[in-house]
C-alpha cells in the first residue's frame, strides 16, 4: 500500500545539489514524488512509496549529499498524490 510523507530538510541544503541528490536517491530506493527549494532556505519534498522505502529515504535525508549540512528533517504523514518517478520542481 502506497504511503506518503511531506518532508522539510533544514540546514545548508540549497545550492549544494540536494534536489538532484534526492531525485537520484528516490529513483534508487523506489520512492516517487517531488522536491523543491522553499523561500525559507529549506528543501521541501513529497515522498510516496511503501513504508520501509519511505523510512529508508527519510533516514538518508539526514545526511544528504557531501556538500550539504543537514540540521534537521521534519516528516509528517500526507495523502498520496499518485506520483510516478521523482520530479524536481522550481
Biopython code that builds the backbone (N, CA, C, O; Angstrom):
import numpy as np
from Bio.PDB.StructureBuilder import StructureBuilder

atoms = [
    (1, "UNK", "N", (0.840, -1.193, 0.000)),
    (1, "UNK", "CA", (0.000, 0.000, 0.000)),
    (1, "UNK", "C", (0.879, 1.249, 0.000)),
    (1, "UNK", "O", (1.817, 1.363, 0.790)),
    (2, "UNK", "N", (0.568, 2.166, -0.881)),
    (2, "UNK", "CA", (1.354, 3.387, -1.001)),
    (2, "UNK", "C", (1.051, 4.324, 0.161)),
    (2, "UNK", "O", (-0.105, 4.603, 0.478)),
    (3, "UNK", "N", (2.115, 4.797, 0.779)),
    (3, "UNK", "CA", (2.029, 5.804, 1.830)),
    (3, "UNK", "C", (2.723, 7.062, 1.325)),
    (3, "UNK", "O", (3.436, 7.024, 0.322)),
    (4, "UNK", "N", (2.515, 8.163, 2.013)),
    (4, "UNK", "CA", (3.147, 9.425, 1.617)),
    (4, "UNK", "C", (3.614, 10.191, 2.846)),
    (4, "UNK", "O", (3.030, 10.088, 3.925)),
    (5, "UNK", "N", (4.674, 10.958, 2.658)),
    (5, "UNK", "CA", (5.198, 11.829, 3.700)),
    (5, "UNK", "C", (5.531, 13.181, 3.079)),
    (5, "UNK", "O", (6.024, 13.249, 1.953)),
    (6, "UNK", "N", (5.264, 14.248, 3.810)),
    (6, "UNK", "CA", (5.706, 15.592, 3.443)),
    (6, "UNK", "C", (6.916, 15.877, 4.329)),
    (6, "UNK", "O", (6.840, 15.757, 5.552)),
    (7, "UNK", "N", (8.022, 16.252, 3.709)),
    (7, "UNK", "CA", (9.294, 16.368, 4.416)),
    (7, "UNK", "C", (9.876, 17.766, 4.216)),
    (7, "UNK", "O", (9.807, 18.332, 3.126)),
    (8, "UNK", "N", (10.448, 18.307, 5.284)),
    (8, "UNK", "CA", (11.212, 19.549, 5.219)),
    (8, "UNK", "C", (12.609, 19.259, 5.757)),
    (8, "UNK", "O", (12.760, 18.706, 6.846)),
    (9, "UNK", "N", (13.627, 19.633, 4.988)),
    (9, "UNK", "CA", (15.014, 19.418, 5.385)),
    (9, "UNK", "C", (15.632, 20.784, 5.648)),
    (9, "UNK", "O", (15.607, 21.665, 4.789)),
    (10, "UNK", "N", (16.195, 20.952, 6.860)),
    (10, "UNK", "CA", (16.781, 22.228, 7.274)),
    (10, "UNK", "C", (18.302, 22.135, 7.313)),
    (10, "UNK", "O", (18.853, 21.056, 7.530)),
    (11, "UNK", "N", (18.976, 23.251, 7.105)),
    (11, "UNK", "CA", (20.431, 23.329, 7.151)),
    (11, "UNK", "C", (20.953, 24.001, 5.897)),
    (11, "UNK", "O", (20.258, 24.804, 5.275)),
    (12, "UNK", "N", (22.191, 23.665, 5.527)),
    (12, "UNK", "CA", (22.741, 24.181, 4.269)),
    (12, "UNK", "C", (22.352, 23.175, 3.192)),
    (12, "UNK", "O", (23.108, 22.254, 2.881)),
    (13, "UNK", "N", (21.167, 23.365, 2.633)),
    (13, "UNK", "CA", (20.585, 22.384, 1.721)),
    (13, "UNK", "C", (20.214, 22.984, 0.360)),
    (13, "UNK", "O", (19.735, 22.267, -0.519)),
    (14, "UNK", "N", (20.427, 24.267, 0.182)),
    (14, "UNK", "CA", (20.188, 24.887, -1.125)),
    (14, "UNK", "C", (21.529, 25.273, -1.732)),
    (14, "UNK", "O", (22.430, 25.738, -1.034)),
    (15, "UNK", "N", (21.648, 25.075, -3.046)),
    (15, "UNK", "CA", (22.881, 25.420, -3.739)),
    (15, "UNK", "C", (23.983, 24.386, -3.573)),
    (15, "UNK", "O", (25.145, 24.669, -3.864)),
    (16, "UNK", "N", (23.632, 23.187, -3.106)),
    (16, "UNK", "CA", (24.629, 22.137, -2.870)),
    (16, "UNK", "C", (24.261, 20.832, -3.586)),
    (16, "UNK", "O", (24.833, 19.783, -3.291)),
    (17, "UNK", "N", (23.313, 20.894, -4.521)),
    (17, "UNK", "CA", (22.915, 19.704, -5.259)),
    (17, "UNK", "C", (21.952, 18.794, -4.524)),
    (17, "UNK", "O", (21.808, 17.625, -4.883)),
    (18, "UNK", "N", (21.286, 19.315, -3.492)),
    (18, "UNK", "CA", (20.413, 18.477, -2.675)),
    (18, "UNK", "C", (19.223, 17.948, -3.467)),
    (18, "UNK", "O", (18.875, 16.774, -3.337)),
    (19, "UNK", "N", (18.597, 18.781, -4.277)),
    (19, "UNK", "CA", (17.412, 18.329, -5.021)),
    (19, "UNK", "C", (17.761, 17.227, -6.012)),
    (19, "UNK", "O", (17.034, 16.239, -6.122)),
    (20, "UNK", "N", (18.871, 17.386, -6.737)),
    (20, "UNK", "CA", (19.290, 16.346, -7.677)),
    (20, "UNK", "C", (19.659, 15.065, -6.929)),
    (20, "UNK", "O", (19.320, 13.969, -7.375)),
    (21, "UNK", "N", (20.341, 15.194, -5.811)),
    (21, "UNK", "CA", (20.683, 14.026, -4.996)),
    (21, "UNK", "C", (19.417, 13.322, -4.516)),
    (21, "UNK", "O", (19.337, 12.095, -4.563)),
    (22, "UNK", "N", (18.427, 14.086, -4.057)),
    (22, "UNK", "CA", (17.181, 13.482, -3.588)),
    (22, "UNK", "C", (16.457, 12.781, -4.730)),
    (22, "UNK", "O", (15.922, 11.688, -4.544)),
    (23, "UNK", "N", (16.434, 13.393, -5.905)),
    (23, "UNK", "CA", (15.812, 12.757, -7.069)),
    (23, "UNK", "C", (16.488, 11.426, -7.369)),
    (23, "UNK", "O", (15.817, 10.410, -7.550)),
    (24, "UNK", "N", (17.817, 11.432, -7.420)),
    (24, "UNK", "CA", (18.559, 10.216, -7.737)),
    (24, "UNK", "C", (18.388, 9.154, -6.653)),
    (24, "UNK", "O", (18.249, 7.970, -6.961)),
    (25, "UNK", "N", (18.399, 9.563, -5.407)),
    (25, "UNK", "CA", (18.225, 8.627, -4.293)),
    (25, "UNK", "C", (16.815, 8.052, -4.305)),
    (25, "UNK", "O", (16.627, 6.872, -4.008)),
    (26, "UNK", "N", (15.830, 8.863, -4.640)),
    (26, "UNK", "CA", (14.460, 8.367, -4.756)),
    (26, "UNK", "C", (14.343, 7.307, -5.827)),
    (26, "UNK", "O", (13.665, 6.297, -5.641)),
    (27, "UNK", "N", (15.003, 7.535, -6.946)),
    (27, "UNK", "CA", (14.971, 6.557, -8.028)),
    (27, "UNK", "C", (15.637, 5.257, -7.596)),
    (27, "UNK", "O", (15.161, 4.177, -7.946)),
    (28, "UNK", "N", (16.738, 5.343, -6.837)),
    (28, "UNK", "CA", (17.441, 4.153, -6.349)),
    (28, "UNK", "C", (16.601, 3.353, -5.361)),
    (28, "UNK", "O", (16.648, 2.123, -5.359)),
    (29, "UNK", "N", (15.840, 4.038, -4.530)),
    (29, "UNK", "CA", (15.099, 3.375, -3.457)),
    (29, "UNK", "C", (13.656, 3.056, -3.822)),
    (29, "UNK", "O", (12.937, 2.451, -3.027)),
    (30, "UNK", "N", (13.219, 3.460, -5.035)),
    (30, "UNK", "CA", (11.848, 3.188, -5.442)),
    (30, "UNK", "C", (10.824, 4.130, -4.835)),
    (30, "UNK", "O", (9.640, 3.804, -4.757)),
    (31, "UNK", "N", (11.284, 5.303, -4.404)),
    (31, "UNK", "CA", (10.389, 6.315, -3.837)),
    (31, "UNK", "C", (10.056, 7.328, -4.931)),
    (31, "UNK", "O", (10.946, 7.779, -5.653)),
    (32, "UNK", "N", (8.803, 7.679, -5.053)),
    (32, "UNK", "CA", (8.339, 8.669, -6.023)),
    (32, "UNK", "C", (7.988, 9.963, -5.306)),
    (32, "UNK", "O", (7.920, 10.006, -4.077)),
    (33, "UNK", "N", (7.764, 11.021, -6.090)),
    (33, "UNK", "CA", (7.313, 12.282, -5.508)),
    (33, "UNK", "C", (7.934, 13.472, -6.187)),
    (33, "UNK", "O", (8.235, 13.439, -7.380)),
    (34, "UNK", "N", (8.122, 14.521, -5.419)),
    (34, "UNK", "CA", (8.721, 15.743, -5.941)),
    (34, "UNK", "C", (9.534, 16.429, -4.847)),
    (34, "UNK", "O", (9.346, 16.171, -3.657)),
    (35, "UNK", "N", (10.441, 17.307, -5.275)),
    (35, "UNK", "CA", (11.302, 18.056, -4.353)),
    (35, "UNK", "C", (11.451, 19.471, -4.896)),
    (35, "UNK", "O", (11.485, 19.680, -6.109)),
    (36, "UNK", "N", (11.538, 20.440, -3.989)),
    (36, "UNK", "CA", (11.714, 21.841, -4.394)),
    (36, "UNK", "C", (12.415, 22.614, -3.283)),
    (36, "UNK", "O", (12.379, 22.219, -2.118)),
    (37, "UNK", "N", (13.049, 23.714, -3.657)),
    (37, "UNK", "CA", (13.582, 24.658, -2.679)),
    (37, "UNK", "C", (12.432, 25.510, -2.176)),
    (37, "UNK", "O", (11.532, 25.867, -2.937)),
    (38, "UNK", "N", (12.463, 25.832, -0.903)),
    (38, "UNK", "CA", (11.451, 26.736, -0.365)),
    (38, "UNK", "C", (12.066, 28.120, -0.213)),
    (38, "UNK", "O", (13.289, 28.247, -0.163)),
    (39, "UNK", "N", (11.240, 29.161, -0.140)),
    (39, "UNK", "CA", (11.773, 30.509, 0.047)),
    (39, "UNK", "C", (12.378, 30.713, 1.430)),
    (39, "UNK", "O", (13.004, 31.742, 1.683)),
    (40, "UNK", "N", (12.200, 29.747, 2.330)),
    (40, "UNK", "CA", (12.718, 29.850, 3.705)),
    (40, "UNK", "C", (14.108, 29.264, 3.846)),
    (40, "UNK", "O", (14.647, 29.216, 4.951)),
    (41, "UNK", "N", (14.716, 28.805, 2.717)),
    (41, "UNK", "CA", (16.058, 28.248, 2.764)),
    (41, "UNK", "C", (16.092, 26.759, 3.050)),
    (41, "UNK", "O", (17.166, 26.186, 3.233)),
    (42, "UNK", "N", (14.934, 26.129, 3.090)),
    (42, "UNK", "CA", (14.856, 24.694, 3.311)),
    (42, "UNK", "C", (14.570, 23.990, 1.987)),
    (42, "UNK", "O", (14.327, 24.630, 0.964)),
    (43, "UNK", "N", (14.605, 22.664, 2.029)),
    (43, "UNK", "CA", (14.169, 21.858, 0.897)),
    (43, "UNK", "C", (12.909, 21.130, 1.336)),
    (43, "UNK", "O", (12.871, 20.528, 2.410)),
    (44, "UNK", "N", (11.872, 21.188, 0.497)),
    (44, "UNK", "CA", (10.606, 20.513, 0.781)),
    (44, "UNK", "C", (10.432, 19.373, -0.210)),
    (44, "UNK", "O", (10.792, 19.490, -1.382)),
    (45, "UNK", "N", (9.879, 18.273, 0.274)),
    (45, "UNK", "CA", (9.649, 17.137, -0.614)),
    (45, "UNK", "C", (8.353, 16.447, -0.243)),
    (45, "UNK", "O", (7.935, 16.441, 0.915)),
    (46, "UNK", "N", (7.730, 15.869, -1.249)),
    (46, "UNK", "CA", (6.575, 14.984, -1.067)),
    (46, "UNK", "C", (7.059, 13.632, -1.554)),
    (46, "UNK", "O", (7.454, 13.489, -2.711)),
    (47, "UNK", "N", (7.031, 12.629, -0.668)),
    (47, "UNK", "CA", (7.563, 11.305, -0.975)),
    (47, "UNK", "C", (6.454, 10.276, -0.896)),
    (47, "UNK", "O", (5.611, 10.332, -0.001)),
    (48, "UNK", "N", (6.452, 9.333, -1.835)),
    (48, "UNK", "CA", (5.462, 8.265, -1.854)),
    (48, "UNK", "C", (6.144, 6.924, -2.088)),
    (48, "UNK", "O", (7.095, 6.822, -2.862)),
    (49, "UNK", "N", (5.643, 5.897, -1.407)),
    (49, "UNK", "CA", (6.164, 4.548, -1.582)),
    (49, "UNK", "C", (5.671, 3.669, -0.466)),
    (49, "UNK", "O", (4.763, 4.050, 0.274)),
    (50, "UNK", "N", (6.266, 2.473, -0.329)),
    (50, "UNK", "CA", (5.872, 1.637, 0.801)),
    (50, "UNK", "C", (6.589, 2.143, 2.047)),
    (50, "UNK", "O", (7.578, 2.871, 1.958)),
    (51, "UNK", "N", (6.083, 1.752, 3.193)),
    (51, "UNK", "CA", (6.580, 2.283, 4.460)),
    (51, "UNK", "C", (8.068, 2.103, 4.667)),
    (51, "UNK", "O", (8.744, 3.026, 5.120)),
    (52, "UNK", "N", (8.599, 0.911, 4.340)),
    (52, "UNK", "CA", (10.028, 0.643, 4.541)),
    (52, "UNK", "C", (10.885, 1.533, 3.647)),
    (52, "UNK", "O", (11.905, 2.059, 4.092)),
    (53, "UNK", "N", (10.478, 1.706, 2.386)),
    (53, "UNK", "CA", (11.235, 2.560, 1.466)),
    (53, "UNK", "C", (11.211, 4.016, 1.930)),
    (53, "UNK", "O", (12.225, 4.709, 1.849)),
    (54, "UNK", "N", (10.059, 4.483, 2.415)),
    (54, "UNK", "CA", (9.968, 5.860, 2.918)),
    (54, "UNK", "C", (10.853, 6.061, 4.134)),
    (54, "UNK", "O", (11.553, 7.069, 4.237)),
    (55, "UNK", "N", (10.825, 5.110, 5.054)),
    (55, "UNK", "CA", (11.670, 5.221, 6.253)),
    (55, "UNK", "C", (13.143, 5.266, 5.875)),
    (55, "UNK", "O", (13.902, 6.066, 6.422)),
    (56, "UNK", "N", (13.553, 4.404, 4.935)),
    (56, "UNK", "CA", (14.952, 4.391, 4.492)),
    (56, "UNK", "C", (15.327, 5.715, 3.830)),
    (56, "UNK", "O", (16.415, 6.242, 4.061)),
    (57, "UNK", "N", (14.436, 6.244, 3.017)),
    (57, "UNK", "CA", (14.702, 7.506, 2.329)),
    (57, "UNK", "C", (14.833, 8.649, 3.335)),
    (57, "UNK", "O", (15.750, 9.464, 3.236)),
    (58, "UNK", "N", (13.929, 8.708, 4.291)),
    (58, "UNK", "CA", (13.972, 9.777, 5.294)),
    (58, "UNK", "C", (15.252, 9.681, 6.122)),
    (58, "UNK", "O", (15.838, 10.705, 6.473)),
    (59, "UNK", "N", (15.689, 8.464, 6.436)),
    (59, "UNK", "CA", (16.967, 8.294, 7.144)),
    (59, "UNK", "C", (18.116, 8.867, 6.324)),
    (59, "UNK", "O", (18.992, 9.540, 6.869)),
    (60, "UNK", "N", (18.119, 8.608, 5.025)),
    (60, "UNK", "CA", (19.192, 9.099, 4.156)),
    (60, "UNK", "C", (19.163, 10.619, 4.026)),
    (60, "UNK", "O", (20.202, 11.241, 3.808)),
    (61, "UNK", "N", (17.981, 11.219, 4.156)),
    (61, "UNK", "CA", (17.881, 12.684, 4.089)),
    (61, "UNK", "C", (18.640, 13.342, 5.235)),
    (61, "UNK", "O", (19.059, 14.494, 5.115)),
    (62, "UNK", "N", (18.821, 12.633, 6.333)),
    (62, "UNK", "CA", (19.552, 13.173, 7.472)),
    (62, "UNK", "C", (21.019, 13.426, 7.184)),
    (62, "UNK", "O", (21.678, 14.161, 7.918)),
    (63, "UNK", "N", (21.536, 12.826, 6.126)),
    (63, "UNK", "CA", (22.921, 13.030, 5.711)),
    (63, "UNK", "C", (22.990, 13.897, 4.476)),
    (63, "UNK", "O", (23.726, 14.883, 4.447)),
    (64, "UNK", "N", (22.223, 13.537, 3.442)),
    (64, "UNK", "CA", (22.218, 14.301, 2.204)),
    (64, "UNK", "C", (23.511, 14.149, 1.433)),
    (64, "UNK", "O", (24.345, 13.312, 1.777)),
    (65, "UNK", "N", (23.690, 14.960, 0.379)),
    (65, "UNK", "CA", (24.918, 14.895, -0.412)),
    (65, "UNK", "C", (26.094, 15.461, 0.386)),
    (65, "UNK", "O", (25.902, 16.137, 1.397)),
    (66, "UNK", "N", (27.302, 15.179, -0.077)),
    (66, "UNK", "CA", (28.501, 15.547, 0.688)),
    (66, "UNK", "C", (28.637, 17.054, 0.927)),
    (66, "UNK", "O", (29.188, 17.454, 1.953)),
    (67, "UNK", "N", (28.156, 17.893, 0.022)),
    (67, "UNK", "CA", (28.293, 19.343, 0.189)),
    (67, "UNK", "C", (27.253, 19.941, 1.140)),
    (67, "UNK", "O", (27.365, 21.104, 1.528)),
    (68, "UNK", "N", (26.254, 19.160, 1.513)),
    (68, "UNK", "CA", (25.175, 19.669, 2.377)),
    (68, "UNK", "C", (25.544, 19.539, 3.857)),
    (68, "UNK", "O", (26.410, 18.751, 4.236)),
    (69, "UNK", "N", (24.866, 20.327, 4.668)),
    (69, "UNK", "CA", (24.901, 20.184, 6.126)),
    (69, "UNK", "C", (23.448, 20.141, 6.581)),
    (69, "UNK", "O", (22.756, 21.158, 6.551)),
    (70, "UNK", "N", (22.992, 18.989, 6.994)),
    (70, "UNK", "CA", (21.599, 18.825, 7.404)),
    (70, "UNK", "C", (21.500, 19.041, 8.910)),
    (70, "UNK", "O", (22.132, 18.336, 9.697)),
    (71, "UNK", "N", (20.690, 20.034, 9.299)),
    (71, "UNK", "CA", (20.467, 20.320, 10.714)),
    (71, "UNK", "C", (19.243, 19.606, 11.255)),
    (71, "UNK", "O", (19.129, 19.412, 12.465)),
    (72, "UNK", "N", (18.330, 19.211, 10.386)),
    (72, "UNK", "CA", (17.130, 18.514, 10.844)),
    (72, "UNK", "C", (16.240, 18.129, 9.690)),
    (72, "UNK", "O", (16.258, 18.747, 8.626)),
    (73, "UNK", "N", (15.450, 17.078, 9.927)),
    (73, "UNK", "CA", (14.486, 16.596, 8.945)),
    (73, "UNK", "C", (13.153, 16.447, 9.659)),
    (73, "UNK", "O", (13.051, 15.720, 10.648)),
    (74, "UNK", "N", (12.142, 17.126, 9.166)),
    (74, "UNK", "CA", (10.789, 17.010, 9.709)),
    (74, "UNK", "C", (9.940, 16.266, 8.695)),
    (74, "UNK", "O", (9.897, 16.640, 7.523)),
    (75, "UNK", "N", (9.265, 15.215, 9.138)),
    (75, "UNK", "CA", (8.426, 14.421, 8.240)),
    (75, "UNK", "C", (7.056, 14.228, 8.870)),
    (75, "UNK", "O", (6.943, 13.983, 10.071)),
    (76, "UNK", "N", (6.029, 14.339, 8.060)),
    (76, "UNK", "CA", (4.654, 14.157, 8.528)),
    (76, "UNK", "C", (3.882, 13.351, 7.489)),
    (76, "UNK", "O", (4.166, 13.428, 6.294)),
    (77, "UNK", "N", (2.922, 12.591, 7.947)),
    (77, "UNK", "CA", (2.074, 11.821, 7.039)),
    (77, "UNK", "C", (1.355, 12.766, 6.090)),
    (77, "UNK", "O", (0.992, 13.882, 6.461)),
    (78, "UNK", "N", (1.155, 12.306, 4.863)),
    (78, "UNK", "CA", (0.466, 13.101, 3.841)),
    (78, "UNK", "C", (-0.403, 12.166, 3.008)),
    (78, "UNK", "O", (-0.298, 10.944, 3.106)),
    (79, "UNK", "N", (-1.249, 12.758, 2.201)),
    (79, "UNK", "CA", (-2.089, 11.982, 1.289)),
    (79, "UNK", "C", (-1.310, 11.697, 0.008)),
    (79, "UNK", "O", (-0.702, 12.614, -0.544)),
    (80, "UNK", "N", (-1.307, 10.467, -0.479)),
    (80, "UNK", "CA", (-0.649, 10.176, -1.749)),
    (80, "UNK", "C", (-1.260, 10.991, -2.892)),
    (80, "UNK", "O", (-2.470, 11.210, -2.942)),
    (81, "UNK", "N", (-0.396, 11.432, -3.804)),
    (81, "UNK", "CA", (-0.828, 12.207, -4.971)),
    (81, "UNK", "C", (-0.772, 11.377, -6.248)),
    (81, "UNK", "O", (-1.120, 11.871, -7.320)),
    (82, "UNK", "N", (-0.343, 10.134, -6.149)),
    (82, "UNK", "CA", (-0.222, 9.289, -7.329)),
    (82, "UNK", "C", (0.999, 9.613, -8.173)),
    (82, "UNK", "O", (0.962, 9.471, -9.395)),
    (83, "UNK", "N", (2.073, 10.042, -7.541)),
    (83, "UNK", "CA", (3.293, 10.417, -8.255)),
    (83, "UNK", "C", (3.937, 9.200, -8.910)),
    (83, "UNK", "O", (3.866, 8.083, -8.397)),
    (84, "UNK", "N", (4.561, 9.445, -10.049)),
    (84, "UNK", "CA", (5.335, 8.418, -10.755)),
    (84, "UNK", "C", (6.729, 8.994, -10.992)),
    (84, "UNK", "O", (6.877, 9.987, -11.704)),
    (85, "UNK", "N", (7.732, 8.388, -10.411)),
    (85, "UNK", "CA", (9.093, 8.909, -10.523)),
    (85, "UNK", "C", (9.301, 10.065, -9.566)),
    (85, "UNK", "O", (8.386, 10.454, -8.839)),
    (86, "UNK", "N", (10.507, 10.612, -9.569)),
    (86, "UNK", "CA", (10.866, 11.724, -8.697)),
    (86, "UNK", "C", (11.127, 12.953, -9.565)),
    (86, "UNK", "O", (11.934, 12.898, -10.493)),
    (87, "UNK", "N", (10.451, 14.051, -9.268)),
    (87, "UNK", "CA", (10.500, 15.266, -10.069)),
    (87, "UNK", "C", (11.091, 16.417, -9.260)),
    (87, "UNK", "O", (10.761, 16.595, -8.088)),
    (88, "UNK", "N", (11.961, 17.189, -9.891)),
    (88, "UNK", "CA", (12.456, 18.423, -9.279)),
    (88, "UNK", "C", (11.531, 19.537, -9.721)),
    (88, "UNK", "O", (11.299, 19.736, -10.913)),
    (89, "UNK", "N", (11.008, 20.259, -8.748)),
    (89, "UNK", "CA", (10.149, 21.429, -9.026)),
    (89, "UNK", "C", (10.867, 22.683, -8.592)),
    (89, "UNK", "O", (11.595, 22.676, -7.599)),
    (90, "UNK", "N", (10.668, 23.751, -9.321)),
    (90, "UNK", "CA", (11.188, 25.066, -9.033)),
    (90, "UNK", "C", (12.228, 25.265, -8.056)),
    (90, "UNK", "O", (12.654, 26.397, -7.829)),
]
sb = StructureBuilder()
sb.init_structure("model")
sb.init_model(0)
sb.init_chain("A")
sb.init_seg("    ")
for serial, (resi, resn, name, xyz) in enumerate(atoms, 1):
    if name == "N":
        sb.init_residue(resn, " ", resi, " ")
    sb.init_atom(name, np.array(xyz, "f"), 0.0, 1.0, " ", f" {name:<3s}", serial, name[0])
structure = sb.get_structure()
